């Protein structure tokens, strides 16, 4: 294996382990439970899961998706989240092979966005711990962020902070304008804070691109639901998963959608 392939393989393992933790986050954070205690347990019999039964992806496959003790099925979502986080990290390692520090940070951000998508899909809530956490972490990694690379960490930090403020302002303006025009909520507070987090990682351009991509994906999904009669006009759909998809895309590459804002 080449050095780059080893880097990608290591990134996959790192991402999959992180994905195992994300499963805990997705389940416990909306319920305001501790992310540390108690240890992971079977959702059916509540028996603690031993470390050798908690190896990302592999344990689920070896146990054929069942608890070792009660033999009841364990949702396939768990290994899918672990594998998704692993592949995202490996993909980021392939995209940005020159900066391991950025790959670590971007993988953390991508995982947080994956958790945002799943939690919002389940509960219509985007926890502040994730959206504001992204906004706080973005400036921390700004010095190694290839989108802000300029050789001066102070300038990189300013660009990240400017992106967070710009993303928040963009979301707030859309929410206020939509509510005034349509007399209903156009963008939730969690979505506005999420755009601030996206801006901290990919700048105002990234926040704008994220909003455009998310709107496109959300519209396609809504139309599909209407056509298949799985939803009625006026039914609410979570916007966070589509914003998260756009934001993850931006961690790999910015699109020219926001060219007036460059």
TIDREN-668110 format. One record per residue: residue number from 1; residue in one letter; x, y, z of N, C-alpha, C in turn. Coordinates in steps of 0.001 Angstrom, whole numbers, plus 500000, padded with zeros to 6 digits. Atoms other than C-alpha are relative to their C-alpha. Last residue first. Layout:
REM TIDREN-668110
> NUM; A; X; Y; Z; X; Y; Z; X; Y; Z;
...
***
This chain:
REM TIDREN-668110
> 262; X; 498577; 500293; 499898; 483368; 535568; 497027; 500784; 501286; 500254;
> 261; X; 499563; 499778; 498633; 479747; 536497; 497793; 501506; 499783; 500168;
> 260; X; 500048; 498571; 499687; 478563; 536999; 494198; 500595; 500320; 501377;
> 259; X; 498990; 499125; 500585; 480017; 533574; 493350; 499822; 501479; 500310;
> 258; X; 499988; 498743; 499264; 477861; 531687; 495819; 500946; 501028; 499427;
> 257; X; 501352; 499490; 499832; 476898; 528836; 493513; 500008; 501384; 500671;
> 256; X; 500054; 498577; 500405; 480476; 528328; 492321; 498640; 500627; 500206;
> 255; X; 500590; 499836; 501324; 480729; 525093; 494334; 499948; 501493; 499650;
> 254; X; 500961; 498911; 500118; 483072; 524553; 497254; 499514; 500098; 498558;
> 253; X; 499779; 499034; 501080; 484709; 521150; 497503; 498918; 501069; 500033;
> 252; X; 499192; 500587; 501071; 485153; 518349; 500003; 500327; 501023; 498916;
> 251; X; 498729; 500375; 499375; 483971; 520102; 503153; 500944; 499357; 498987;
> 250; X; 499098; 498852; 499980; 481349; 521749; 500958; 501330; 499700; 500672;
> 249; X; 499466; 499813; 501351; 479713; 518386; 500245; 501018; 501135; 499976;
> 248; X; 498994; 501052; 500167; 479382; 517862; 503991; 500628; 500082; 498617;
> 247; X; 498807; 499622; 499243; 477641; 521239; 504252; 501102; 498958; 499867;
> 246; X; 499303; 498931; 500714; 475187; 520417; 501467; 501284; 500399; 500692;
> 245; X; 499445; 500598; 501227; 474297; 517111; 503117; 500765; 501041; 499196;
> 244; X; 498821; 500767; 499605; 473895; 518855; 506481; 500666; 499354; 498785;
> 243; X; 498919; 499045; 499749; 471555; 521409; 504920; 501288; 499260; 500359;
> 242; X; 499613; 499516; 501328; 469488; 518534; 503540; 501082; 501075; 500100;
> 241; X; 499272; 501025; 500744; 469368; 516711; 506879; 500495; 500482; 498638;
> 240; X; 498632; 500249; 499556; 468536; 519952; 508716; 500749; 498932; 499222;
> 239; X; 499091; 499401; 500974; 465457; 520844; 506659; 501461; 499682; 500345;
> 238; X; 498775; 499460; 499385; 463075; 518548; 508516; 500960; 500492; 498920;
> 237; X; 498906; 500946; 500185; 459746; 518226; 506683; 501249; 500601; 500641;
> 236; X; 498634; 499571; 499697; 456510; 519910; 507702; 500988; 498875; 499678;
> 235; X; 499344; 500819; 498980; 453278; 519004; 505953; 501436; 500464; 500198;
> 234; X; 500006; 499323; 498704; 451792; 521956; 504039; 500602; 499182; 501121;
> 233; X; 499518; 498630; 500101; 450865; 519971; 500967; 499870; 500694; 501359;
> 232; X; 500948; 499053; 500548; 450286; 516385; 501989; 500623; 501382; 499949;
> 231; X; 500159; 498766; 499231; 452841; 513644; 502488; 498971; 500868; 499294;
> 230; X; 499519; 500301; 498656; 453453; 510055; 501393; 499923; 501217; 500908;
> 229; X; 501080; 499868; 499024; 451280; 510602; 498340; 500418; 499518; 501384;
> 228; X; 500249; 501351; 499512; 454029; 509339; 496002; 498924; 499960; 501082;
> 227; X; 500356; 500829; 501151; 453879; 512634; 494095; 499646; 498582; 500440;
> 226; X; 501335; 499619; 500482; 453796; 514625; 497323; 499541; 499094; 498863;
> 225; X; 500972; 500419; 498996; 456729; 512761; 498872; 498574; 500318; 499563;
> 224; X; 500110; 501463; 500048; 458739; 513130; 495660; 498954; 499508; 500995;
> 223; X; 500784; 500316; 501196; 458009; 516857; 495551; 499789; 498491; 499889;
> 222; X; 501393; 499620; 499737; 459210; 517227; 499154; 499105; 499661; 498809;
> 221; X; 500591; 500960; 499059; 462398; 515254; 498455; 498527; 500308; 500230;
> 220; X; 500146; 501284; 500704; 463246; 517287; 495360; 499330; 498972; 500907;
> 219; X; 501099; 499853; 500953; 462576; 520512; 497261; 499740; 498698; 499251;
> 218; X; 501253; 499984; 499256; 464759; 519456; 500183; 498794; 500101; 499083;
> 217; X; 500253; 501357; 499539; 467619; 518520; 497846; 498667; 499917; 500751;
> 216; X; 500261; 500851; 501159; 467442; 521864; 496062; 499638; 498579; 500435;
> 215; X; 501323; 499635; 500517; 467116; 523839; 499287; 499624; 499126; 498807;
> 214; X; 501011; 500516; 499094; 470065; 521975; 500817; 498590; 500289; 499521;
> 213; X; 500037; 501456; 500186; 472221; 522662; 497766; 498915; 499387; 500883;
> 212; X; 500523; 500282; 501333; 471351; 526372; 497839; 499863; 498491; 499760;
> 211; X; 501418; 499642; 500034; 471752; 526718; 501609; 499387; 499665; 498645;
> 210; X; 500716; 500974; 499178; 475054; 524842; 501596; 498498; 500256; 499948;
> 209; X; 500079; 501234; 500789; 476323; 527000; 498736; 499190; 498935; 500736;
> 208; X; 500934; 499740; 501088; 475478; 530131; 500728; 499822; 498744; 499142;
> 207; X; 501340; 499921; 499418; 477152; 528785; 503864; 498949; 500226; 498919;
> 206; X; 500448; 501339; 499653; 480190; 527727; 501840; 498608; 499995; 500591;
> 205; X; 500265; 500710; 501253; 480543; 531152; 500260; 499463; 498609; 500282;
> 204; X; 501318; 499558; 500454; 480210; 532743; 503701; 499621; 499330; 498686;
> 203; X; 500167; 498606; 500362; 483169; 530696; 504871; 498585; 500336; 499555;
> 202; X; 499817; 499820; 501453; 483734; 526941; 504765; 499734; 501421; 499536;
> 201; X; 499118; 500995; 500614; 484219; 525914; 508387; 500289; 500292; 498531;
> 200; X; 498735; 500023; 499258; 482829; 528888; 510342; 501003; 499042; 499381;
> 199; X; 499185; 498857; 500391; 480180; 529365; 507649; 501339; 500023; 500704;
> 198; X; 499470; 500294; 501337; 478860; 525856; 508263; 500920; 501127; 499542;
> 197; X; 498959; 501016; 499869; 478495; 526592; 511973; 500643; 499654; 498677;
> 196; X; 498863; 499338; 499358; 476626; 529815; 511256; 501151; 499018; 500163;
> 195; X; 499334; 499245; 501064; 474424; 527893; 508826; 501175; 500802; 500553;
> 194; X; 499201; 500949; 500772; 473669; 525475; 511672; 500742; 500707; 498870;
> 193; X; 498759; 500240; 499253; 472575; 528362; 513875; 500903; 499028; 499247;
> 192; X; 499225; 498748; 500045; 470022; 529411; 511241; 501340; 499816; 500714;
> 191; X; 499417; 499903; 501339; 468832; 525816; 510817; 500871; 501246; 499882;
> 190; X; 498907; 500963; 500075; 468324; 525474; 514569; 500695; 500030; 498655;
> 189; X; 498838; 499459; 499304; 466303; 528680; 514615; 501195; 499061; 499965;
> 188; X; 499989; 500098; 498543; 463949; 527270; 512018; 501264; 500587; 500610;
> 187; X; 498743; 500631; 499600; 463679; 528518; 508444; 500049; 500013; 501520;
> 186; X; 499311; 500426; 501218; 460530; 529562; 506599; 501283; 499252; 500323;
> 185; X; 498552; 500174; 499825; 458227; 529776; 509626; 500626; 499465; 498731;
> 184; X; 499684; 501266; 499356; 454807; 530988; 508546; 501507; 499861; 500068;
> 183; X; 500704; 500083; 498723; 453199; 534235; 507455; 500152; 498636; 500666;
> 182; X; 500926; 501139; 500049; 454429; 533679; 503870; 499209; 499798; 501288;
> 181; X; 500662; 500184; 501298; 456171; 536982; 503169; 498916; 498936; 500035;
> 180; X; 500757; 498796; 500358; 457058; 538108; 506696; 499196; 499792; 498718;
> 179; X; 501126; 499892; 499074; 458023; 534592; 507785; 499140; 501217; 499670;
> 178; X; 500985; 501032; 500313; 460142; 534124; 504674; 498783; 500085; 500901;
> 177; X; 500673; 499664; 501249; 461926; 537437; 505158; 498917; 499010; 499638;
> 176; X; 500850; 498830; 499773; 462704; 536754; 508813; 499222; 500366; 498742;
> 175; X; 501074; 500361; 499074; 463961; 533220; 508169; 499041; 501162; 500202;
> 174; X; 500942; 500875; 500709; 465921; 534234; 505069; 498825; 499635; 500894;
> 173; X; 500699; 499190; 501007; 467522; 537174; 506870; 498970; 499161; 499252;
> 172; X; 500958; 499147; 499303; 468355; 534985; 509888; 499185; 500833; 499006;
> 171; X; 501123; 500796; 499527; 469956; 532325; 507697; 498935; 500839; 500671;
> 170; X; 500701; 500518; 501174; 472127; 534810; 505843; 498769; 499206; 500412;
> 169; X; 500766; 498880; 500571; 473040; 536642; 509056; 499183; 499543; 498793;
> 168; X; 501118; 499710; 499097; 474067; 533363; 510710; 499109; 501105; 499422;
> 167; X; 500953; 501103; 500099; 476140; 532339; 507713; 498791; 500225; 500882;
> 166; X; 500707; 499885; 501275; 477771; 535773; 507604; 498969; 498901; 499819;
> 165; X; 500923; 498877; 499890; 478648; 535670; 511300; 499169; 500160; 498724;
> 164; X; 501023; 500360; 499019; 480148; 532203; 510959; 498959; 501106; 500127;
> 163; X; 500893; 500992; 500594; 481951; 533123; 507727; 498887; 499603; 500945;
> 162; X; 500844; 499281; 500942; 483381; 536275; 509308; 499010; 499046; 499332;
> 161; X; 500973; 499258; 499200; 484639; 534202; 512219; 499037; 500770; 499098;
> 160; X; 500904; 500972; 499403; 486319; 531781; 509802; 498910; 500702; 500810;
> 159; X; 500855; 500525; 501065; 487779; 534589; 507704; 498993; 498991; 500543;
> 158; X; 500990; 498976; 500347; 489058; 536306; 510849; 499048; 499501; 498925;
> 157; X; 500970; 499936; 498918; 490759; 533127; 512037; 498897; 501011; 499695;
> 156; X; 500830; 501204; 500116; 492456; 532699; 508673; 498909; 499988; 501062;
> 155; X; 500897; 499766; 501130; 493657; 536303; 508849; 499067; 498802; 499814;
> 154; X; 500946; 498967; 499580; 495075; 535719; 512322; 498997; 500322; 498889;
> 153; X; 501098; 500605; 499257; 496619; 532419; 511275; 498960; 501024; 500442;
> 152; X; 500135; 499188; 498793; 498708; 534132; 508609; 498781; 499514; 500769;
> 151; X; 498703; 499854; 499349; 500017; 531901; 505800; 499958; 500827; 501265;
> 150; X; 499392; 498743; 500443; 496957; 532436; 503619; 501359; 500234; 500645;
> 149; X; 498533; 500004; 499989; 494988; 529184; 503816; 500553; 501313; 499438;
> 148; X; 499560; 498735; 499416; 491320; 529933; 504545; 501517; 500149; 499968;
> 147; X; 500827; 498935; 500557; 489765; 527286; 502301; 500435; 501375; 500504;
> 146; X; 499514; 499619; 501338; 492676; 524953; 503082; 499160; 501089; 499343;
> 145; X; 501110; 500116; 500948; 491758; 525035; 506809; 500467; 500440; 498612;
> 144; X; 499653; 501116; 500889; 494923; 524483; 508846; 498921; 499786; 498953;
> 143; X; 498614; 499858; 500451; 494830; 527886; 510599; 500415; 498887; 499042;
> 142; X; 499877; 499075; 501130; 491018; 527805; 510726; 501422; 500087; 499451;
> 141; X; 499291; 500676; 501085; 490878; 524668; 512889; 500280; 500932; 498821;
> 140; X; 498872; 500738; 499412; 489991; 526501; 516112; 500835; 499317; 498922;
> 139; X; 498847; 499118; 499826; 487851; 528966; 514122; 501226; 499293; 500567;
> 138; X; 499482; 499528; 501279; 485606; 526085; 512988; 501181; 500940; 500132;
> 137; X; 498851; 500803; 500415; 485288; 524537; 516450; 500616; 500481; 498693;
> 136; X; 498867; 499767; 499110; 483052; 527260; 517900; 501257; 499267; 499537;
> 135; X; 499606; 498596; 500119; 480592; 527372; 514995; 501216; 500308; 500862;
> 134; X; 499335; 499831; 501300; 480529; 523570; 514864; 500494; 501431; 499835;
> 133; X; 498696; 500666; 499876; 479746; 523461; 518584; 500796; 500099; 498710;
> 132; X; 499092; 499019; 499415; 477026; 526037; 517993; 501385; 499399; 500234;
> 131; X; 499918; 498841; 500894; 475292; 523642; 515607; 500971; 501045; 500536;
> 130; X; 499402; 500342; 501284; 476105; 520464; 517553; 500163; 501220; 499106;
> 129; X; 498676; 500565; 499756; 475553; 521484; 521174; 500723; 499672; 498700;
> 128; X; 499009; 498922; 499996; 472713; 523697; 519999; 501407; 499461; 500205;
> 127; X; 499471; 499591; 498697; 470740; 520547; 519224; 501051; 501106; 499868;
> 126; X; 498551; 499971; 500180; 468982; 520503; 515840; 500596; 500489; 501308;
> 125; X; 499201; 499141; 499122; 465391; 519413; 516485; 501460; 499906; 499586;
> 124; X; 500211; 498625; 500455; 462763; 518006; 514107; 500730; 500997; 500905;
> 123; X; 500654; 499183; 498975; 462932; 514786; 516211; 499621; 501409; 499553;
> 122; X; 500791; 500717; 499001; 463973; 511842; 514041; 499116; 500922; 500831;
> 121; X; 500925; 500903; 500698; 465142; 513628; 510893; 499068; 499316; 500991;
> 120; X; 501071; 499163; 500533; 466657; 516414; 512995; 498967; 499158; 499263;
> 119; X; 500808; 499496; 498888; 468602; 513865; 515018; 498843; 500840; 499481;
> 118; X; 500781; 501089; 499417; 469803; 511983; 511937; 499097; 500492; 501123;
> 117; X; 500969; 500517; 500958; 470899; 515047; 509966; 499096; 498948; 500642;
> 116; X; 501046; 498987; 500185; 472563; 516708; 512949; 498905; 499462; 499092;
> 115; X; 500849; 500085; 498810; 474475; 513484; 513702; 498854; 501004; 499920;
> 114; X; 500750; 501252; 500136; 475787; 513429; 510123; 499057; 499825; 501186;
> 113; X; 501061; 499724; 500970; 476748; 517086; 510512; 499147; 498750; 499751;
> 112; X; 500987; 499180; 499302; 478700; 516233; 513669; 498822; 500316; 499081;
> 111; X; 500733; 500873; 499090; 480440; 513452; 511756; 498924; 500748; 500766;
> 110; X; 500887; 500823; 500818; 481365; 515830; 508952; 499177; 499055; 500871;
> 109; X; 501109; 499173; 500464; 482752; 518325; 511474; 499005; 499182; 499190;
> 108; X; 500822; 499704; 498827; 484883; 515687; 513208; 498770; 500811; 499597;
> 107; X; 500714; 501244; 499696; 486087; 514490; 509810; 499117; 500171; 501225;
> 106; X; 501113; 500097; 500940; 486934; 518083; 508866; 499200; 498723; 500230;
> 105; X; 501033; 499019; 499687; 489051; 518427; 512003; 498782; 499879; 499110;
> 104; X; 500547; 500299; 498674; 490987; 515205; 511545; 498852; 500949; 500325;
> 103; X; 500818; 501202; 500164; 491403; 515801; 507808; 499365; 499618; 501333;
> 102; X; 501288; 499595; 500576; 492603; 519347; 508534; 499082; 498804; 499830;
> 101; X; 500716; 499245; 498971; 495305; 518060; 510866; 498629; 500445; 499493;
> 100; X; 500647; 500952; 499095; 496329; 515402; 508326; 499206; 500732; 501081;
> 99; X; 500218; 499435; 498664; 496996; 518082; 505727; 499242; 499024; 500883;
> 98; X; 498876; 499191; 499555; 498504; 517223; 502321; 499856; 500490; 501437;
> 97; X; 498894; 500826; 499484; 496194; 514315; 501572; 501154; 500810; 500591;
> 96; X; 499027; 499069; 499427; 493129; 516603; 501307; 501199; 499241; 500571;
> 95; X; 500158; 498664; 500581; 490670; 514815; 499002; 501097; 500961; 500462;
> 94; X; 499675; 500075; 501422; 491842; 511288; 499803; 499954; 501390; 499360;
> 93; X; 498557; 500276; 500071; 491899; 511978; 503533; 500449; 499917; 498548;
> 92; X; 499322; 498741; 499710; 488461; 513601; 503199; 501522; 499819; 499964;
> 91; X; 500157; 499121; 501153; 487185; 510472; 501503; 500690; 501329; 500199;
> 90; X; 499095; 500496; 501040; 488638; 508278; 504251; 499924; 500877; 498754;
> 89; X; 498630; 499690; 499591; 486946; 510429; 506889; 501005; 499542; 498949;
> 88; X; 499833; 498549; 500089; 483626; 510307; 505046; 501432; 500392; 500366;
> 87; X; 499807; 499653; 501408; 484010; 506567; 504536; 500152; 501505; 499804;
> 86; X; 498709; 500495; 500470; 484525; 506003; 508237; 500279; 500388; 498566;
> 85; X; 498972; 499130; 499419; 481640; 508245; 509274; 501387; 499563; 499551;
> 84; X; 500103; 498697; 500660; 479392; 506372; 506847; 501054; 500961; 500528;
> 83; X; 499381; 500104; 501317; 480615; 502990; 508100; 499974; 501340; 499279;
> 82; X; 498556; 500221; 499821; 479854; 503881; 511713; 500717; 499947; 498658;
> 81; X; 499431; 498739; 499520; 476463; 505352; 510811; 501512; 499867; 500157;
> 80; X; 500027; 499070; 501129; 475619; 502280; 508732; 500582; 501357; 500398;
> 79; X; 498828; 500195; 500865; 476802; 499983; 511526; 500019; 500948; 498809;
> 78; X; 498755; 499888; 499250; 474311; 501568; 513952; 501232; 499749; 499126;
> 77; X; 499517; 498619; 500000; 471451; 502132; 511482; 501366; 500099; 500672;
> 76; X; 498900; 499885; 500951; 471190; 498381; 510965; 500528; 501431; 499938;
> 75; X; 500240; 499243; 501230; 469068; 498288; 514093; 501241; 500093; 499122;
> 74; X; 499443; 498669; 499797; 469925; 495588; 516632; 499906; 500733; 498668;
> 73; X; 499281; 499298; 501068; 467756; 492473; 516497; 500438; 501397; 500427;
> 72; X; 500908; 499142; 500751; 466902; 490491; 519603; 500801; 500856; 499035;
> 71; X; 500133; 500419; 501391; 469288; 487710; 520582; 498956; 500797; 499219;
> 70; X; 501433; 500265; 500194; 468796; 488418; 524323; 499672; 499575; 498575;
> 69; X; 500687; 500548; 498834; 472471; 488053; 525271; 498535; 499650; 499708;
> 68; X; 499414; 501277; 499597; 474652; 488479; 522166; 499169; 499334; 501097;
> 67; X; 499347; 499915; 498697; 472343; 491179; 520821; 500524; 498625; 500389;
> 66; X; 500787; 500369; 498820; 471586; 490691; 517144; 500815; 500174; 501274;
> 65; X; 500967; 498970; 499651; 472728; 492204; 513846; 499141; 499687; 501200;
> 64; X; 501129; 500025; 500936; 474398; 489083; 512579; 498874; 500944; 500424;
> 63; X; 501169; 500398; 499210; 476651; 488897; 515659; 498719; 499952; 499160;
> 62; X; 499688; 501289; 499374; 479723; 488924; 513408; 498794; 499464; 500768;
> 61; X; 499982; 501036; 501027; 478251; 491676; 511214; 500224; 498615; 500622;
> 60; X; 501374; 500174; 500473; 477320; 493896; 514167; 499924; 498883; 498969;
> 59; X; 500762; 500712; 498968; 480728; 493316; 515731; 498564; 499756; 499545;
> 58; X; 499668; 501425; 499944; 482511; 494209; 512496; 499151; 499244; 501011;
> 57; X; 500414; 500758; 501187; 480756; 497551; 511897; 500216; 498499; 500190;
> 56; X; 500817; 499410; 501066; 482542; 499356; 514758; 499831; 499079; 498791;
> 55; X; 499052; 499611; 501048; 483880; 497028; 517463; 499193; 500532; 498820;
> 54; X; 500237; 498605; 500352; 481270; 497046; 520236; 501037; 500519; 499001;
> 53; X; 501248; 499989; 500760; 480904; 493329; 520881; 499665; 501409; 499516;
> 52; X; 499791; 500824; 501192; 484566; 493045; 521896; 498717; 499857; 499176;
> 51; X; 499169; 499294; 500990; 484094; 496004; 524240; 500149; 499194; 498728;
> 50; X; 498565; 500180; 499764; 481216; 494315; 526050; 500803; 500650; 498873;
> 49; X; 499347; 500625; 501146; 477728; 495757; 525586; 501494; 499937; 500253;
> 48; X; 498863; 499253; 500566; 475971; 496435; 528876; 500647; 499221; 498862;
> 47; X; 498713; 500518; 499542; 472672; 494528; 529277; 501118; 500828; 499383;
> 46; X; 499265; 499029; 499191; 469616; 496717; 528725; 501295; 499465; 500581;
> 45; X; 499807; 500627; 498682; 467529; 493757; 527466; 500787; 500882; 500960;
> 44; X; 501088; 500903; 499613; 466078; 495621; 524470; 500177; 499473; 501425;
> 43; X; 501255; 499245; 499837; 468159; 498726; 523642; 498833; 499129; 500466;
> 42; X; 500976; 500508; 500955; 471337; 496711; 524334; 498697; 500755; 500197;
> 41; X; 500804; 501142; 499586; 473639; 498912; 526337; 499106; 499534; 498859;
> 40; X; 500958; 500419; 501028; 476456; 501376; 525719; 499303; 498712; 500423;
> 39; X; 499411; 500572; 501210; 478091; 502376; 528987; 498902; 499621; 499012;
> 38; X; 499284; 501270; 499862; 476148; 504509; 531464; 500632; 499551; 498693;
> 37; X; 500521; 501052; 499135; 477473; 507112; 531447; 498497; 499871; 499807;
> 36; X; 498891; 500787; 499446; 479493; 509135; 528920; 499504; 498808; 500817;
> 35; X; 499345; 500685; 501112; 477031; 510851; 526596; 501089; 499049; 500485;
> 34; X; 498547; 499912; 500011; 474791; 511722; 529531; 500564; 499225; 498821;
> 33; X; 499315; 500996; 499181; 471103; 511958; 528675; 501505; 500192; 499891;
> 32; X; 499271; 499308; 498936; 469281; 515031; 527402; 500609; 499008; 500990;
> 31; X; 500666; 500417; 498772; 466890; 512887; 525342; 500666; 500606; 501233;
> 30; X; 501375; 499455; 499987; 467891; 514691; 522144; 499244; 499669; 501284;
> 29; X; 500011; 498542; 499935; 471563; 514024; 523068; 498581; 500575; 499964;
> 28; X; 500101; 499418; 498655; 471120; 510344; 523936; 499839; 501513; 500017;
> 27; X; 501025; 500560; 499132; 470301; 508527; 520696; 499812; 500826; 501275;
> 26; X; 501302; 499938; 500679; 472160; 510597; 518127; 498884; 499494; 500907;
> 25; X; 500444; 498612; 500071; 475121; 511151; 520465; 498583; 500087; 499428;
> 24; X; 500376; 499615; 498635; 475476; 507448; 521266; 499427; 501408; 500004;
> 23; X; 501229; 500738; 499709; 475428; 506593; 517571; 499487; 500327; 501399;
> 22; X; 501118; 499231; 500558; 477977; 509372; 517081; 498671; 499289; 500221;
> 21; X; 500380; 498978; 499023; 480334; 507526; 519436; 498811; 500817; 499502;
> 20; X; 500570; 500740; 498876; 480340; 504523; 517117; 499554; 500966; 501100;
> 19; X; 501378; 500321; 500326; 480851; 506900; 514204; 499307; 499223; 501107;
> 18; X; 500764; 498785; 499731; 484014; 508208; 515860; 498515; 499764; 499721;
> 17; X; 500027; 499928; 498537; 485342; 504659; 515835; 499201; 501232; 500439;
> 16; X; 500939; 501029; 499538; 484349; 504412; 512169; 499895; 499990; 501521;
> 15; X; 501370; 499577; 500225; 486034; 507731; 511372; 498986; 498992; 500514;
> 14; X; 500275; 498863; 499119; 489336; 506769; 512964; 498549; 500441; 499865;
> 13; X; 500086; 500573; 498652; 489275; 503399; 511188; 499651; 501093; 501009;
> 12; X; 501242; 500767; 499927; 488497; 505121; 507873; 499810; 499425; 501401;
> 11; X; 501095; 499054; 499860; 491232; 507705; 508462; 498666; 499266; 500103;
> 10; X; 499975; 499540; 498609; 493765; 504935; 509053; 498857; 500975; 500254;
> 9; X; 500454; 501123; 499182; 492751; 503377; 505732; 499950; 500386; 501479;
> 8; X; 501444; 500130; 500191; 493046; 506748; 503976; 499437; 498864; 500851;
> 7; X; 500634; 498844; 499374; 496508; 507375; 505423; 498483; 499896; 499897;
> 6; X; 499939; 500274; 498559; 497595; 503868; 504464; 499310; 501113; 500777;
> 5; X; 501000; 501028; 499737; 496388; 504561; 500930; 499974; 499625; 501476;
> 4; X; 501315; 499365; 500033; 498366; 507812; 500879; 498887; 498998; 500283;
> 3; X; 500158; 499203; 498786; 501534; 506084; 502010; 498622; 500653; 500057;
> 2; X; 499281; 498731; 500020; 501135; 503522; 499254; 499752; 500745; 501305;
> 1; X; 500838; 498800; 500000; 500000; 500000; 500000; 500875; 501252; 500000;
***
